Amino acid sequence: MKQDQVKEHFARQADEYEKLMVKLIPQYLKQHQIIYRLLPNDDKNYRVLDLGCGNGILSELVFQKLPNSHIVGFDLTESMLKSFKKKLSKYSGKFELKQGDFRSDSIGDEYDIIIAGLTLHHLTWEEREKFYKTLYSSLNEGGLFIARDIIIDENKDVVDDQYGYWKEFMKSQGEDPDFWYSKHIEKDYPMTLTDHFAWLRKAGFSKMACQWRLYNFAITTAEKREI
Ligand SMILES: C[S@@+](CC[C@H](N)C(=O)[O-])C[C@H]1O[C@@H](n2cnc3c(N)ncnc32)[C@H](O)[C@@H]1O
Protein backbone atom coordinates (compact mmCIF):
# COMPACT_ATOMS: atom_id res chain seq x y z
CA MET A 1 0.00 0.00 0.00
CA LYS A 2 1.32 3.44 -0.90
CA GLN A 3 1.99 6.02 1.79
CA ASP A 4 -0.92 8.29 0.75
CA GLN A 5 -3.27 5.30 1.13
CA VAL A 6 -1.92 4.65 4.65
CA LYS A 7 -2.53 8.32 5.46
CA GLU A 8 -6.08 8.22 4.11
CA HIS A 9 -6.82 4.99 5.96
CA PHE A 10 -5.78 6.51 9.31
CA ALA A 11 -7.33 9.92 8.59
CA ARG A 12 -10.72 8.22 8.38
CA GLN A 13 -10.18 6.54 11.75
CA ALA A 14 -8.81 9.47 13.75
CA ASP A 15 -11.96 10.40 15.67
CA GLU A 16 -13.10 6.90 16.49
CA TYR A 17 -9.61 5.47 16.80
CA GLU A 18 -9.70 3.97 20.28
CA LYS A 19 -13.17 2.47 19.98
CA LEU A 20 -12.15 0.79 16.76
CA MET A 21 -8.86 -0.53 18.13
CA VAL A 22 -10.63 -2.22 21.04
CA LYS A 23 -12.68 -4.13 18.47
CA LEU A 24 -9.77 -4.96 16.16
CA ILE A 25 -6.88 -5.70 18.49
CA PRO A 26 -7.32 -8.44 21.11
CA GLN A 27 -6.68 -7.15 24.64
CA TYR A 28 -5.84 -3.66 23.31
CA LEU A 29 -6.44 -2.00 26.68
CA LYS A 30 -4.78 -4.82 28.63
CA GLN A 31 -1.66 -4.15 26.54
CA HIS A 32 -1.56 -0.64 27.97
CA GLN A 33 -1.19 -2.03 31.49
CA ILE A 34 1.85 -4.00 30.28
CA ILE A 35 3.39 -0.97 28.55
CA TYR A 36 2.74 1.18 31.63
CA ARG A 37 4.59 -1.34 33.77
CA LEU A 38 7.53 -1.42 31.35
CA LEU A 39 8.12 2.34 31.63
CA PRO A 40 10.77 3.39 34.17
CA ASN A 41 9.63 3.76 37.79
CA ASP A 42 11.54 6.95 38.56
CA ASP A 43 10.06 10.17 37.28
CA LYS A 44 13.07 11.82 35.66
CA ASN A 45 12.88 14.35 32.83
CA TYR A 46 12.73 11.70 30.14
CA ARG A 47 12.77 12.71 26.51
CA VAL A 48 10.36 10.35 24.79
CA LEU A 49 9.53 9.69 21.14
CA ASP A 50 6.06 8.30 20.44
CA LEU A 51 6.53 7.04 16.90
CA GLY A 52 3.35 6.63 14.86
CA CYS A 53 1.69 8.25 17.87
CA GLY A 54 -1.81 8.33 16.37
CA ASN A 55 -4.22 10.04 18.76
CA GLY A 56 -1.67 9.95 21.61
CA ILE A 57 -2.98 6.94 23.46
CA LEU A 58 0.52 5.75 24.44
CA SER A 59 1.77 9.27 25.19
CA GLU A 60 -1.08 9.58 27.68
CA LEU A 61 0.24 6.48 29.46
CA VAL A 62 3.73 8.00 29.53
CA PHE A 63 2.43 11.23 31.10
CA GLN A 64 0.40 9.25 33.66
CA LYS A 65 3.51 7.42 34.87
CA LEU A 66 6.23 9.94 34.02
CA PRO A 67 4.64 13.41 34.25
CA ASN A 68 8.00 15.19 34.00
CA SER A 69 8.67 13.76 30.54
CA HIS A 70 8.84 15.72 27.33
CA ILE A 71 7.24 13.82 24.45
CA VAL A 72 7.71 14.15 20.71
CA GLY A 73 4.66 12.74 18.94
CA PHE A 74 5.56 11.79 15.37
CA ASP A 75 2.95 10.78 12.82
CA LEU A 76 2.17 10.86 9.14
CA THR A 77 -1.48 11.76 9.49
CA GLU A 78 -2.53 15.32 10.27
CA SER A 79 -5.95 14.39 11.68
CA MET A 80 -4.33 11.93 14.10
CA LEU A 81 -2.05 14.71 15.35
CA LYS A 82 -5.08 16.99 15.76
CA SER A 83 -6.75 14.30 17.90
CA PHE A 84 -3.52 13.95 19.90
CA LYS A 85 -3.44 17.71 20.60
CA LYS A 86 -7.05 17.66 21.78
CA LYS A 87 -6.80 14.48 23.84
CA LEU A 88 -3.62 15.56 25.64
CA SER A 89 -4.45 19.27 25.92
CA LYS A 90 -3.94 19.22 29.69
CA TYR A 91 -0.28 18.35 29.07
CA SER A 92 0.27 21.15 26.53
CA GLY A 93 3.77 22.60 26.73
CA LYS A 94 5.11 19.15 27.61
CA PHE A 95 4.85 17.71 24.13
CA GLU A 96 5.59 18.68 20.55
CA LEU A 97 4.04 17.17 17.46
CA LYS A 98 5.86 16.47 14.22
CA GLN A 99 4.11 15.47 11.05
CA GLY A 100 6.37 13.30 8.92
CA ASP A 101 7.08 9.97 7.34
CA PHE A 102 9.55 7.93 9.36
CA ARG A 103 10.78 6.30 6.15
CA SER A 104 12.22 9.54 4.87
CA ASP A 105 12.00 12.30 7.50
CA SER A 106 14.22 12.78 10.52
CA ILE A 107 12.70 11.37 13.72
CA GLY A 108 15.01 13.49 15.91
CA ASP A 109 17.50 12.21 18.45
CA GLU A 110 18.71 12.16 22.07
CA TYR A 111 15.67 10.23 23.24
CA ASP A 112 15.65 8.25 26.48
CA ILE A 113 12.62 6.20 25.47
CA ILE A 114 11.15 5.37 22.07
CA ILE A 115 7.70 3.80 21.90
CA ALA A 116 6.35 2.48 18.62
CA GLY A 117 2.79 1.19 18.86
CA LEU A 118 1.29 -0.69 15.91
CA THR A 119 3.20 1.32 13.35
CA LEU A 120 6.47 -0.32 12.30
CA HIS A 121 4.66 -3.01 10.32
CA HIS A 122 4.13 -0.33 7.66
CA LEU A 123 7.82 -0.66 6.79
CA THR A 124 8.90 -3.42 4.42
CA TRP A 125 11.22 -5.96 6.04
CA GLU A 126 14.25 -4.39 4.28
CA GLU A 127 13.25 -0.89 5.39
CA ARG A 128 12.63 -2.13 8.88
CA GLU A 129 16.00 -3.80 9.30
CA LYS A 130 17.69 -0.52 8.27
CA PHE A 131 15.33 1.58 10.39
CA TYR A 132 16.37 -0.22 13.58
CA LYS A 133 19.80 1.42 13.12
CA THR A 134 18.08 4.83 12.99
CA LEU A 135 16.19 3.99 16.19
CA TYR A 136 19.41 2.93 17.87
CA SER A 137 21.26 6.10 16.93
CA SER A 138 18.29 8.25 18.00
CA LEU A 139 18.48 6.90 21.57
CA ASN A 140 20.75 8.07 24.35
CA GLU A 141 22.98 5.53 26.04
CA GLY A 142 20.83 3.48 28.42
CA GLY A 143 17.76 4.23 26.27
CA LEU A 144 14.73 1.97 26.08
CA PHE A 145 12.81 0.90 22.98
CA ILE A 146 9.28 -0.46 23.47
CA ALA A 147 7.37 -1.86 20.49
CA ARG A 148 3.94 -3.34 20.26
CA ASP A 149 3.19 -4.81 16.93
CA ILE A 150 1.60 -7.40 14.74
CA ILE A 151 3.88 -10.38 14.41
CA ILE A 152 3.85 -13.54 12.38
CA ASP A 153 5.01 -17.01 13.30
CA GLU A 154 7.42 -19.12 11.27
CA ASN A 155 5.23 -22.17 10.66
CA LYS A 156 2.41 -21.78 8.14
CA ASP A 157 -0.08 -23.92 10.12
CA VAL A 158 0.58 -21.82 13.20
CA VAL A 159 0.20 -18.59 11.19
CA ASP A 160 -3.15 -19.80 9.80
CA ASP A 161 -4.33 -20.79 13.25
CA GLN A 162 -3.36 -17.41 14.71
CA TYR A 163 -5.03 -15.47 11.92
CA GLY A 164 -8.09 -17.70 12.51
CA TYR A 165 -8.12 -16.63 16.15
CA TRP A 166 -7.79 -12.97 15.17
CA LYS A 167 -10.68 -13.21 12.71
CA GLU A 168 -12.87 -14.90 15.34
CA PHE A 169 -12.03 -12.10 17.76
CA MET A 170 -12.96 -9.35 15.26
CA LYS A 171 -16.18 -11.15 14.39
CA SER A 172 -17.11 -11.42 18.07
CA GLN A 173 -16.74 -7.61 18.23
CA GLY A 174 -19.14 -7.04 15.32
CA GLU A 175 -16.38 -6.21 12.82
CA ASP A 176 -15.96 -7.74 9.37
CA PRO A 177 -12.91 -10.02 9.75
CA ASP A 178 -12.38 -10.54 6.03
CA PHE A 179 -12.32 -6.79 5.34
CA TRP A 180 -9.71 -6.08 8.04
CA TYR A 181 -7.67 -9.18 7.27
CA SER A 182 -7.43 -8.22 3.58
CA LYS A 183 -6.37 -4.66 4.54
CA HIS A 184 -3.68 -6.17 6.75
CA ILE A 185 -2.40 -8.47 3.99
CA GLU A 186 -2.45 -5.61 1.49
CA LYS A 187 -0.60 -2.97 3.52
CA ASP A 188 1.33 -4.55 6.39
CA TYR A 189 4.62 -6.39 6.75
CA PRO A 190 4.40 -8.35 10.01
CA MET A 191 7.76 -9.66 11.19
CA THR A 192 8.73 -12.81 13.05
CA LEU A 193 10.10 -12.30 16.53
CA THR A 194 13.25 -14.10 15.38
CA ASP A 195 13.88 -11.45 12.69
CA HIS A 196 12.88 -8.63 15.03
CA PHE A 197 15.44 -9.64 17.64
CA ALA A 198 18.14 -10.40 15.03
CA TRP A 199 17.70 -6.94 13.41
CA LEU A 200 17.72 -5.24 16.81
CA ARG A 201 20.92 -7.07 17.77
CA LYS A 202 22.51 -6.14 14.44
CA ALA A 203 21.61 -2.48 15.03
CA GLY A 204 23.44 -2.63 18.39
CA PHE A 205 20.56 -3.19 20.84
CA SER A 206 20.86 -5.56 23.79
CA LYS A 207 18.57 -7.10 26.42
CA MET A 208 15.86 -7.88 23.86
CA ALA A 209 12.74 -9.38 25.42
CA CYS A 210 9.23 -10.40 24.51
CA GLN A 211 7.20 -8.99 27.41
CA TRP A 212 3.74 -10.04 26.29
CA ARG A 213 2.29 -12.00 23.41
CA LEU A 214 -1.14 -13.15 22.31
CA TYR A 215 -1.23 -15.04 19.01
CA ASN A 216 -0.10 -12.52 16.36
CA PHE A 217 0.41 -9.52 18.66
CA ALA A 218 3.44 -8.84 20.85
CA ILE A 219 5.05 -6.24 23.09
CA THR A 220 8.84 -6.25 23.11
CA THR A 221 11.63 -4.22 24.66
CA ALA A 222 15.29 -3.62 23.86
CA GLU A 223 17.95 -1.37 25.35
CA LYS A 224 20.84 0.69 24.09
CA ARG A 225 23.49 -0.30 26.54
CA GLU A 226 27.19 -1.00 26.31
CA ILE A 227 27.67 -4.58 27.47
C1 LIG B 1 -2.53 1.89 14.26
S1 LIG B 1 -1.99 3.56 14.55
C2 LIG B 1 -1.10 3.36 16.10
C3 LIG B 1 -1.41 4.44 17.11
C4 LIG B 1 -0.81 4.20 18.49
N1 LIG B 1 0.65 4.27 18.42
C5 LIG B 1 -1.22 2.87 19.10
O1 LIG B 1 -0.34 2.12 19.54
O2 LIG B 1 -2.43 2.59 19.17
C6 LIG B 1 -0.65 3.70 13.40
C7 LIG B 1 -0.18 5.14 13.22
O3 LIG B 1 1.06 5.11 12.48
C8 LIG B 1 1.04 6.20 11.58
N2 LIG B 1 1.98 5.88 10.47
C9 LIG B 1 1.88 4.90 9.54
N3 LIG B 1 2.93 4.92 8.69
C10 LIG B 1 3.71 5.97 9.10
C11 LIG B 1 4.94 6.53 8.62
N4 LIG B 1 5.57 6.01 7.57
N5 LIG B 1 5.46 7.60 9.28
C12 LIG B 1 4.82 8.13 10.36
N6 LIG B 1 3.67 7.64 10.87
C13 LIG B 1 3.11 6.57 10.25
C14 LIG B 1 -0.41 6.32 11.13
O4 LIG B 1 -0.71 7.61 10.64
C15 LIG B 1 -1.16 5.99 12.42
O5 LIG B 1 -1.51 7.14 13.15
The ligand as an ORCA input file, in Angstrom:
! r2SCAN-3c Opt
* xyz 0 1
  C      -2.530      1.894     14.261
  S      -1.986      3.557     14.547
  C      -1.104      3.361     16.101
  C      -1.406      4.444     17.113
  C      -0.805      4.196     18.487
  N       0.646      4.273     18.420
  C      -1.217      2.872     19.103
  O      -0.342      2.120     19.541
  O      -2.425      2.585     19.170
  C      -0.650      3.696     13.404
  C      -0.180      5.138     13.219
  O       1.057      5.105     12.479
  C       1.041      6.197     11.578
  N       1.979      5.882     10.469
  C       1.885      4.896      9.539
  N       2.929      4.923      8.695
  C       3.715      5.967      9.103
  C       4.940      6.526      8.624
  N       5.571      6.012      7.565
  N       5.462      7.603      9.285
  C       4.819      8.130     10.362
  N       3.666      7.640     10.872
  C       3.108      6.575     10.247
  C      -0.406      6.324     11.126
  O      -0.707      7.613     10.639
  C      -1.156      5.993     12.423
  O      -1.506      7.142     13.151
*
